[in-house]
Amino acid sequence: MNRMVESGKTLLVDGPASVLVVSGRVEVFGFSVKDASRIVIREGKRLPFAVLETTNFDISLGENASAEEIDGNTIPQSWIESLGILGGFQKKPVIAMVLGKVDSGKTSFCTYLINRLIREKQKVAILDGDLGQSDIGPPCTVAYAFVTKPVTDLYGLKAENAFFVGVTSPSAAVNKTIKGIALMKAEILDKAADFVVVNTDGWVEGEEAVEYKSQLAEELSPDVIFCVQQKDELAPLLVALEKFIKTTIDSPLTIRQRSTEKRKNLRELGYIKYLTDAKVKSLPLKLLTIEEQNVGLIRQGEEEGLLLGLYDSQRKFLGIGILCKVNYVRKALKVLTSVSEKPLSITLGKVRLDENLKEVPTLWEEKGMVRQASLKKLRLS
């Protein structure tokens, strides 16, 4: 459908949808969209098209998608001011850590910062530390990418490397998550970025969350922490981070709140993305180094569906896979994966997927029991 929107308004589009800018001038998170540009909005995502000159849109809406006009620009003034804060640092790289609760606008803010920095010809990297809503790498990973052109959705970026944690929340693997983020940060710094934007997960409330974010900040040593706050939910965290330079950023009033089920659905779309054209491969255990993530595993028949991280000999992340079966006679793993290269190291996760790539409870969770790991014993026997 065609829709004409006047200057000074914003068109909010909830996916799944696609939007073609037929004529006019608009911005999406600081990205100036050209005429004849078509932008796809994923299910569960919302994009704001700020109209700078009266614009003609051609909009295609999927099931449960919507498009509505509102007055003004949804980008808070504090987002614009944050660019001045970043520009005030003389040394490079500048590391900016972004904190906020679930659905506060962290990823949108990161996208805005990146687009504006690219406009200023800066070399920018995004480090994605949100295991449960990963944009750069597969779900259950932390990953990074260098951004060379403006984007409307970080999901379209290709990860330069990733670290498989194997869980959907850092609360289940605090030390592992921090280790992964630290390793990815070190790689970025070796590649001489001007700015490193670190997006984090939405676990911010409660003593354990505050302790985790404090440890993460110590490891990252950011030049500035941007705290995306809706009310005062970050107050205890702000106190704990008193030694760091930080500034509070407004959460957009038009931010879309998503249910736990919707967030799970978005993760499952991520599994599908990284397992497209996957095939079952046999991997001899004698050729593999196995890391088990403290998972209570494995007895025959209980392994089906476990998520895996696959690495090469240099510990570079190759992709994810699903453990289909352990062949106890031939001492091999049957793994469903899109990775073409032979992995030499695997990490077992704590997430289990069914044949439709939907998250389901692990068998030991269903039975309320703990199994002792046996893959390493199998390999050595």
C-alpha positions in Angstrom: 0.0 0.0 0.0 1.1 3.6 -0.7 1.2 6.0 2.2 2.2 9.7 2.2 3.6 11.0 5.5 4.2 14.7 6.2 7.5 16.2 7.4 7.9 16.3 11.1 6.1 13.0 11.7 7.4 9.5 12.3 6.1 6.3 10.8 6.3 3.4 13.2 6.3 0.0 11.5 6.1 -3.3 13.4 7.3 -6.3 11.5 7.1 -8.6 9.7 7.0 -5.9 7.0 8.9 -4.2 4.2 9.0 -0.5 3.5 10.1 1.1 0.2 10.9 4.8 0.3 9.5 5.9 -3.1 10.3 9.6 -2.6 11.2 12.0 0.1 13.7 12.1 2.9 13.7 9.9 6.0 16.0 8.7 8.7 16.0 5.4 10.6 18.2 5.4 13.8 20.4 8.1 12.2 20.6 6.4 8.8 19.5 8.6 5.9 17.5 6.3 3.8 17.7 7.0 0.0 14.8 6.9 -2.5 14.1 3.4 -3.9 15.6 1.8 -0.8 13.6 -1.1 0.6 13.9 -2.0 4.3 12.8 -5.3 5.8 11.5 -5.3 9.4 11.7 -8.7 11.2 8.8 -10.1 13.2 9.0 -8.8 16.7 10.9 -5.7 15.7 9.8 -2.0 15.3 11.5 0.6 13.1 10.9 4.4 13.3 11.0 6.2 10.0 11.6 9.9 11.0 10.2 12.0 8.1 12.5 15.0 7.3 10.7 15.9 4.0 7.2 14.7 3.0 7.7 11.1 2.0 5.8 8.6 -0.1 6.1 5.0 1.3 5.2 1.7 -0.3 4.5 -0.6 2.6 3.9 -4.4 2.7 2.6 -5.7 6.0 2.8 -9.4 7.1 0.6 -11.1 9.6 0.1 -9.0 12.8 2.3 -6.2 11.4 1.2 -2.6 11.6 2.2 0.9 10.6 1.1 4.1 12.4 2.1 7.8 12.3 3.0 9.8 15.3 4.0 13.5 15.7 7.7 14.3 16.1 10.9 12.3 16.2 11.2 9.3 18.5 14.9 9.7 18.9 15.4 11.2 22.5 17.5 14.3 22.8 19.8 12.4 25.2 20.8 10.1 22.3 21.9 13.0 20.2 23.8 14.5 23.2 25.6 11.1 23.7 27.5 11.7 20.5 29.1 14.8 22.0 30.2 12.7 25.0 31.9 10.2 22.7 33.5 13.0 20.7 35.0 14.4 23.8 37.5 11.6 24.3 40.9 12.2 22.8 42.4 8.7 22.9 41.3 5.9 20.6 39.7 3.4 20.8 36.8 4.7 22.9 34.9 1.9 24.5 31.2 2.6 25.2 29.2 0.1 27.3 25.4 0.2 27.0 23.2 -1.0 29.9 19.5 -1.3 30.3 16.7 -3.7 31.2 14.9 -5.9 28.7 13.1 -3.9 25.9 14.5 -0.6 27.1 15.9 0.4 23.7 19.6 -0.7 24.1 19.9 -2.2 20.6 18.2 0.7 19.0 20.5 3.1 20.8 23.6 1.1 19.7 22.3 1.2 16.1 21.9 5.0 16.3 25.4 5.5 17.8 27.0 3.3 15.1 25.2 5.0 12.2 26.1 8.5 13.5 29.8 7.5 14.0 30.0 6.0 10.6 28.6 9.2 9.2 31.7 10.9 10.8 34.0 8.4 9.0 35.0 6.5 12.2 36.0 2.9 12.3 33.3 1.3 14.5 32.9 -2.2 16.0 29.9 -3.6 17.8 30.4 -6.2 20.5 27.1 -8.0 21.2 27.0 -9.5 24.7 23.3 -10.3 24.7 23.1 -14.2 24.7 19.3 -14.4 24.6 18.7 -11.9 21.9 21.9 -12.1 19.8 22.0 -9.8 16.8 25.6 -10.4 15.5 26.1 -14.1 16.1 23.9 -17.1 16.7 21.8 -17.3 19.9 23.8 -18.4 23.0 27.0 -16.6 21.7 28.7 -13.3 22.2 30.1 -11.9 18.9 31.5 -8.8 17.2 31.5 -7.2 13.8 33.0 -4.1 12.3 30.4 -1.9 10.7 31.3 -0.2 7.4 28.0 1.2 6.3 24.8 2.4 8.0 22.3 -0.2 9.1 18.7 -0.4 10.2 19.1 -3.7 12.0 22.3 -5.2 13.5 20.9 -8.6 12.7 22.1 -8.2 9.1 25.8 -7.9 10.1 28.2 -10.8 9.6 30.1 -11.8 12.7 33.9 -11.6 12.4 34.2 -14.0 15.4 32.0 -15.3 18.2 32.3 -17.2 21.5 29.8 -19.9 22.3 28.6 -19.7 25.9 25.8 -22.2 25.4 23.0 -20.6 27.5 20.4 -18.0 26.8 21.1 -15.9 29.9 24.4 -15.0 31.6 22.8 -15.8 35.0 23.5 -19.5 34.1 27.2 -18.9 33.1 28.5 -15.7 34.5 32.2 -16.5 34.3 31.9 -18.0 30.9 30.1 -15.0 29.5 32.6 -12.5 30.9 35.4 -14.6 29.5 33.9 -14.7 26.0 33.2 -10.9 26.0 36.8 -10.3 27.2 38.2 -12.4 24.4 36.1 -10.7 21.7 37.1 -7.3 23.1 40.8 -8.2 22.8 40.4 -9.2 19.2 38.7 -6.0 18.4 41.4 -3.9 20.0 44.0 -5.8 17.9 42.2 -4.5 14.8 42.5 -0.8 15.7 38.9 0.3 16.0 38.1 4.0 16.7 35.0 3.2 18.7 33.8 0.0 20.3 30.1 -0.1 21.2 29.3 -2.9 23.7 25.6 -4.0 23.8 24.6 -6.0 26.9 21.7 -8.2 28.0 18.7 -7.0 30.0 19.6 -8.7 33.3 20.1 -5.7 35.5 17.8 -6.1 38.5 18.7 -8.0 41.7 22.0 -8.5 43.6 23.4 -11.2 41.2 22.6 -9.0 38.2 24.3 -6.0 39.7 27.4 -8.1 40.6 27.6 -9.6 37.1 27.4 -6.2 35.4 30.0 -4.8 37.8 32.4 -7.6 37.0 31.7 -7.1 33.3 32.4 -3.4 33.6 35.7 -4.2 35.4 36.7 -6.5 32.6 35.7 -4.1 29.8 37.1 -1.0 31.4 34.8 1.2 29.4 35.5 4.9 28.8 31.8 5.6 29.3 28.7 3.6 30.3 25.4 4.6 28.7 22.5 3.6 31.0 19.2 3.4 29.2 16.7 3.9 31.9 12.9 4.0 31.9 12.3 4.9 35.6 14.8 4.2 38.3 15.3 0.5 37.7 19.1 1.0 37.3 19.6 2.9 40.6 21.4 0.0 42.5 23.6 -0.7 39.4 24.5 3.0 39.1 25.7 3.0 42.7 27.8 -0.2 42.1 29.4 1.5 39.0 30.3 4.7 40.8 34.0 4.5 39.7 33.1 4.6 36.1 32.1 7.6 33.9 28.4 7.1 33.1 25.4 8.9 31.7 21.7 8.2 31.8 20.0 7.8 28.4 16.2 8.0 27.9 14.3 5.0 26.8 12.0 5.9 23.8 8.4 6.3 24.8 7.4 4.3 21.7 9.6 1.2 22.6 7.8 -2.1 21.9 7.6 -4.5 24.9 7.9 -8.1 23.9 6.7 -11.2 25.8 9.0 -14.0 26.9 7.4 -16.1 24.3 8.1 -13.5 21.6 11.7 -13.3 22.6 12.0 -17.1 22.5 10.5 -17.0 19.0 13.1 -14.5 17.9 15.9 -16.8 19.2 14.4 -19.6 17.3 14.5 -17.6 14.1 18.2 -17.2 14.9 18.7 -20.9 15.1 17.1 -21.3 11.7 19.3 -18.6 10.2 22.5 -20.3 11.3 21.3 -23.9 10.5 20.0 -23.2 7.0 20.9 -26.2 4.7 22.3 -28.1 7.6 23.4 -31.7 7.1 24.2 -34.5 9.6 27.9 -35.1 9.9 29.9 -37.8 11.7 32.7 -36.4 13.9 35.2 -38.9 15.3 35.7 -38.3 19.0 39.4 -39.0 18.8 39.8 -35.9 16.6 37.9 -33.6 18.8 38.6 -31.5 21.9 35.4 -31.4 23.9 34.4 -28.8 26.4 31.2 -29.6 28.3 30.2 -26.4 30.0 29.5 -28.2 33.3 26.5 -29.8 31.7 25.1 -32.8 33.5 25.5 -35.3 30.6 25.4 -37.9 28.8 23.8 -41.3 28.7 22.7 -43.0 25.5 19.4 -41.6 24.3 19.6 -38.4 26.3 21.9 -36.4 23.9 19.5 -35.6 21.1 19.0 -31.9 20.4 21.8 -30.4 22.4 23.1 -27.2 20.9 26.9 -27.1 20.2 29.5 -24.5 19.3 32.0 -25.6 16.7 35.6 -24.3 16.5 38.7 -24.8 14.3 42.2 -25.6 15.5 42.8 -21.9 16.3 39.7 -21.7 18.4 38.0 -19.5 15.7 34.2 -20.0 15.9 32.8 -21.8 12.9 29.1 -22.0 13.8 26.6 -23.9 15.7 25.3 -27.5 15.5 22.9 -29.8 17.1 24.0 -33.1 18.7 21.8 -35.8 17.1 23.4 -38.9 18.5 26.5 -40.3 20.2 27.6 -43.5 18.5 29.1 -45.4 21.4 30.4 -48.2 19.2 32.2 -46.1 16.6 33.0 -43.4 19.2 31.7 -40.6 17.0 29.2 -37.7 17.3 26.4 -37.3 14.8 25.9 -33.5 14.4 23.5 -31.4 12.4 25.3 -28.3 11.2 25.7 -25.9 8.2 29.5 -25.7 8.9 31.4 -27.1 6.0 34.8 -27.2 7.6 35.8 -30.0 9.9 35.7 -28.8 13.5 38.5 -29.8 15.8 36.9 -28.5 19.0 33.3 -28.4 20.3 31.5 -26.9 23.2 28.3 -28.5 24.5 25.6 -26.0 25.5 22.7 -26.3 27.9 20.0 -25.6 25.3 18.1 -28.3 23.6 16.2 -28.0 20.3 13.6 -30.2 18.7 13.4 -31.2 15.0 11.7 -27.8 14.2 14.5 -25.9 16.0 12.2 -25.0 18.9 13.7 -24.7 22.4 12.6 -27.6 24.6 13.6 -28.7 28.1 16.7 -30.9 28.4 15.9 -34.5 29.5 17.6 -34.1 32.8 15.6 -30.9 33.4 12.4 -32.8 32.7 13.4 -35.6 35.1 14.8 -33.2 37.7 18.1 -35.1 37.9 21.7 -34.5 37.2 23.8 -36.7 35.0 27.6 -37.1 35.2 29.4 -36.2 32.0 30.8 -39.1 30.1 31.9 -37.8 26.7 35.4 -37.3 27.8 35.5 -40.7 29.4 34.2 -42.2 26.1 36.8 -40.5 24.1 39.6 -41.8 26.3 38.4 -45.3 26.8 
